[in-house]
């Protein structure tokens, strides 16, 4: 076992996978000699050279389009969107092309493309470096959307992502890059998509959370334990497709559910999970399904005080849990 930060887990896995499979290459803005804005690819240019670590123009549309073309012709491209906020110019390539190719060709063509995208707030990034984009893309059939939050999950899901034959949007919460540490085996294990993980076992309330919010939720659950309130924490890990069975089994056991994400509240992923619980676990619920999420404002404010107002945190989650427990 090795103790790693989230960013170490990404870097080590990318290096190992590139050594394993010569078809894998990485392209994106500043990924070459600079090693990327977050230093994920630091040292890779020197090891793998300019034909496999390729600096791209500042054009997300062409970054993803290049990846699609390379994937169609047998390579295993990894494209980095420097900040998830800037993925919008590539929307057509991702949704209309990459996600549709298998369907439109009746399975004759596939697009084994990995799109890495740092997302999320809490770093003082303001409007254009703090967005959570998961709900927009989790809506799209044909596109895997995953958001692992620990070194163990990152390594296992990243390996798996480089073996599936469909496009994968791999979301990495940038605040957790160096904040979160954990152990991971020194083996080539994999975690298949569509499998949630129970990060904390409990009996009174189920919380479904991912990304940075998973770690805020675990803090809140620890606080409530001192009040003899037992919280079960489910990490979906894969946002599309969701592990419906694990979520439903947990909520049927506890009878109460809270969903936490930092994306805007309205039409966020929490709404889909709430609809699932209403349709398939209604008779087990002892209280309304609750959500803690970002407010419905256009983007993360610049001011630190307003950023704190926008971001869910352990205290806001704990307050919601107490309210739900008392219902």
C-alpha positions in Angstrom: 0.0 0.0 0.0 1.1 3.6 -0.7 -0.3 6.8 0.8 -1.0 9.3 -2.0 -2.7 12.5 -2.6 -5.4 12.6 -5.3 -3.1 14.3 -7.8 -0.3 11.7 -7.1 -2.8 9.0 -7.8 -3.7 10.5 -11.2 -0.1 11.1 -12.2 1.2 7.6 -11.2 -1.7 5.9 -12.9 -1.2 7.9 -16.2 2.5 7.1 -16.2 1.9 3.4 -15.6 -0.8 3.1 -18.2 1.3 4.9 -20.8 4.2 2.5 -20.2 1.7 -0.4 -20.5 0.0 0.7 -23.7 1.9 2.6 -26.4 -1.4 3.7 -28.0 -2.0 6.1 -25.2 -1.1 9.7 -25.6 -2.0 12.9 -23.8 -2.9 16.3 -25.3 -4.1 19.5 -23.9 -3.1 23.0 -23.0 0.4 23.2 -21.3 0.6 19.5 -20.7 4.1 19.2 -22.2 7.3 20.7 -20.7 5.2 22.7 -18.2 3.5 19.6 -16.9 0.0 21.1 -16.9 -1.4 24.0 -14.9 -1.9 21.6 -11.9 1.4 19.7 -12.7 -0.5 16.4 -13.3 1.8 15.6 -16.3 5.0 16.9 -14.7 8.0 14.8 -16.0 6.0 12.9 -18.6 7.2 15.0 -21.5 10.8 14.0 -20.6 9.9 10.3 -20.4 7.5 9.8 -23.3 8.5 12.6 -25.7 6.7 15.1 -27.8 4.8 12.5 -29.9 2.9 11.2 -26.8 2.7 14.4 -24.6 1.4 17.0 -26.9 0.8 20.7 -26.2 -2.4 21.8 -27.9 -3.7 25.2 -29.1 -6.0 27.0 -26.7 -9.1 25.6 -28.4 -11.2 23.0 -26.5 -13.2 22.2 -29.6 -10.1 21.1 -31.5 -8.6 19.3 -28.5 -11.7 17.0 -28.2 -12.1 16.7 -32.0 -8.5 15.6 -32.3 -9.1 13.0 -29.6 -12.2 11.7 -31.4 -10.3 11.2 -34.6 -7.4 9.5 -33.0 -9.7 7.2 -31.0 -11.6 6.2 -34.2 -8.3 5.1 -35.8 -7.1 2.8 -33.0 -5.3 5.1 -30.5 -6.2 5.7 -26.9 -6.2 9.5 -26.5 -6.4 11.3 -23.2 -7.4 14.9 -23.6 -7.2 17.4 -20.8 -9.6 20.3 -20.5 -7.5 22.6 -18.4 -10.6 23.8 -16.4 -14.0 22.1 -16.8 -15.5 25.6 -17.2 -13.9 25.8 -20.7 -15.4 22.6 -22.0 -18.4 24.3 -23.5 -16.8 25.0 -26.9 -16.4 21.2 -27.2 -20.0 20.4 -26.4 -20.9 19.5 -30.0 -17.9 17.2 -30.3 -18.7 15.4 -27.1 -22.4 15.1 -27.3 -23.2 15.0 -31.0 -20.1 13.1 -32.1 -18.2 11.1 -29.4 -21.3 10.0 -27.4 -23.3 9.1 -30.6 -20.7 7.2 -32.7 -21.4 3.7 -31.4 -25.1 4.1 -31.8 -25.0 5.8 -35.3 -22.7 3.1 -36.7 -24.6 0.2 -35.1 -21.5 -0.6 -33.1 -19.0 -0.7 -36.0 -17.1 2.3 -34.7 -16.3 3.2 -31.1 -14.6 6.2 -29.5 -12.3 5.1 -26.6 -11.6 8.7 -25.6 -10.8 9.8 -22.0 -11.5 13.5 -21.3 -10.0 14.7 -18.0 -11.6 17.8 -16.5 -10.7 19.6 -13.2 -14.0 20.9 -11.8 -15.5 22.5 -8.7 -15.1 25.5 -6.4 -13.6 26.5 -3.1 -10.3 27.7 -4.5 -11.1 31.4 -5.1 -11.4 30.8 -8.8 -14.4 33.0 -9.4 -16.8 32.6 -12.3 -14.6 30.8 -14.9 -12.5 28.4 -12.7 -15.1 27.0 -10.3 -18.0 25.4 -12.1 -19.5 22.0 -11.6 -20.6 20.7 -15.0 -21.7 17.1 -14.2 -25.4 17.5 -14.6 -25.1 18.8 -18.2 -23.1 15.8 -19.4 -24.5 13.1 -17.2 -27.8 13.7 -19.1 -26.1 12.3 -22.3 -26.5 8.6 -23.2 -23.3 7.1 -24.6 -21.0 9.2 -22.4 -19.7 7.8 -19.1 -19.4 10.5 -16.5 -17.3 9.6 -13.4 -16.2 11.6 -10.3 -13.9 9.6 -8.0 -12.9 11.4 -4.9 -10.2 9.4 -3.2 -6.8 8.1 -4.4 -8.0 4.5 -4.3 -11.1 5.2 -6.4 -9.1 7.5 -8.8 -6.5 4.8 -9.6 -9.0 2.0 -10.0 -11.4 4.0 -12.2 -8.7 5.7 -14.3 -7.3 2.3 -15.2 -10.8 1.1 -16.1 -11.4 4.2 -18.2 -8.4 3.4 -20.3 -9.9 0.0 -21.2 -13.5 0.8 -22.1 -14.3 1.5 -25.7 -16.6 4.5 -25.2 -15.9 8.1 -24.2 -15.4 8.9 -20.6 -15.6 12.3 -18.9 -13.3 12.0 -15.9 -14.1 14.7 -13.4 -11.4 15.6 -10.9 -12.3 18.1 -8.1 -9.4 20.5 -8.1 -9.6 21.4 -4.4 -9.1 17.8 -3.5 -6.0 17.4 -5.6 -3.6 18.0 -2.7 -6.1 18.2 0.1 -7.1 14.6 0.2 -4.8 11.7 1.0 -5.4 8.0 1.2 -4.0 4.6 0.7 -4.1 2.6 -2.6 -2.7 -0.9 -3.3 0.5 -1.2 -5.4 -1.4 -3.4 -7.9 -3.2 -2.9 -11.2 -6.7 -3.2 -9.7 -9.7 -1.7 -11.5 -13.0 -0.3 -10.4 -15.8 -0.8 -13.0 -18.1 2.0 -13.8 -21.6 2.0 -12.3 -20.5 0.7 -8.9 -21.1 3.0 -5.9 -19.2 2.7 -2.6 -20.5 3.0 0.9 -17.9 5.2 2.5 -19.5 5.1 6.0 -22.0 2.6 7.3 -25.0 4.0 9.3 -28.6 3.3 10.2 -30.5 6.6 10.6 -30.0 8.6 7.4 -28.5 8.0 4.0 -26.4 10.8 2.4 -25.5 10.5 -1.3 -22.5 12.8 -2.1 -19.5 12.9 -4.4 -16.4 15.0 -5.1 -15.4 17.5 -2.5 -18.9 17.2 -1.0 -18.2 13.6 -0.1 -15.4 14.7 2.3 -17.5 17.6 3.7 -20.3 15.0 4.3 -18.0 12.6 6.1 -17.0 15.5 8.4 -20.6 16.2 9.1 -21.4 12.5 9.8 -18.5 12.5 12.3 -20.0 15.5 14.0 -23.5 13.9 14.2 -22.1 10.7 15.7 -21.5 12.7 18.9 -25.3 13.2 19.0 -25.9 9.5 18.5 -27.2 10.1 14.9 -25.9 7.4 12.6 -25.3 8.5 9.0 -24.6 6.2 6.1 -22.6 7.9 3.3 -22.9 6.6 -0.3 -20.4 7.8 -2.9 -21.9 7.1 -6.4 -18.4 7.5 -8.0 -20.0 7.0 -11.4 -22.6 9.7 -12.2 -23.7 8.1 -15.5 -24.7 5.4 -15.1 -25.8 5.6 -11.5 -25.6 2.6 -9.2 -29.4 2.6 -8.5 -29.3 -0.6 -6.5 -26.8 0.6 -3.9 -28.6 3.9 -3.4 -32.0 2.2 -3.1 -30.8 -0.5 -0.7 -29.2 2.1 1.6 -32.3 4.4 1.6 -34.7 1.5 2.2 -32.6 0.6 5.2 -32.4 4.1 6.8 -35.7 5.5 5.6 -34.3 9.0 5.2 -32.2 10.5 2.4 -30.1 13.7 1.9 -28.4 14.4 -1.4 -25.4 16.8 -1.5 -23.7 18.4 -4.5 -22.1 21.8 -5.1 -23.7 22.3 -8.5 -26.8 24.5 -8.7 -29.8 23.0 -6.9 -32.3 23.2 -9.8 -32.1 20.3 -12.3 -28.8 19.1 -10.7 -27.9 15.4 -10.2 -29.7 15.5 -6.9 -33.0 16.0 -8.7 -32.5 12.7 -10.7 -31.6 10.8 -7.5 -34.6 12.3 -5.7 -36.9 11.2 -8.5 -35.4 7.7 -8.3 -36.2 7.5 -4.6 -39.7 8.8 -5.1 -40.5 6.3 -7.7 -38.8 3.2 -6.3 -38.4 3.7 -2.6 -41.5 5.8 -1.7 -43.0 3.3 0.7 -39.8 3.1 2.7 -39.3 6.9 3.2 -40.0 8.3 6.7 -39.4 11.9 5.6 -39.1 14.0 2.4 -36.0 13.6 0.4 -33.8 16.6 1.0 -31.0 18.3 -0.9 -28.1 20.5 0.0 -26.6 22.2 -3.1 -25.3 25.4 -4.6 -27.8 28.2 -5.0 -29.3 29.0 -8.4 -26.9 31.8 -9.4 -25.1 31.9 -12.7 -21.6 31.1 -11.3 -19.3 31.1 -8.3 -18.8 34.7 -7.0 -15.2 36.1 -6.8 -15.5 37.4 -3.2 -14.4 34.9 -0.6 -17.4 35.7 1.6 -19.8 35.0 -1.4 -17.9 31.9 -2.4 -18.5 30.6 1.1 -22.1 31.5 0.8 -22.3 29.5 -2.4 -20.4 26.4 -1.3 -22.1 23.7 0.7 -19.9 22.7 3.6 -19.8 20.3 6.6 -21.8 22.7 8.8 -24.6 23.2 6.3 -24.8 19.5 5.7 -24.8 18.8 9.5 -27.7 21.3 9.9 -29.7 19.6 7.2 -29.1 16.2 8.7 -30.3 17.3 12.1 -33.5 18.7 10.5 -34.0 15.5 8.6 -33.4 13.3 11.7 -36.0 15.3 13.7 -38.7 15.0 11.0 
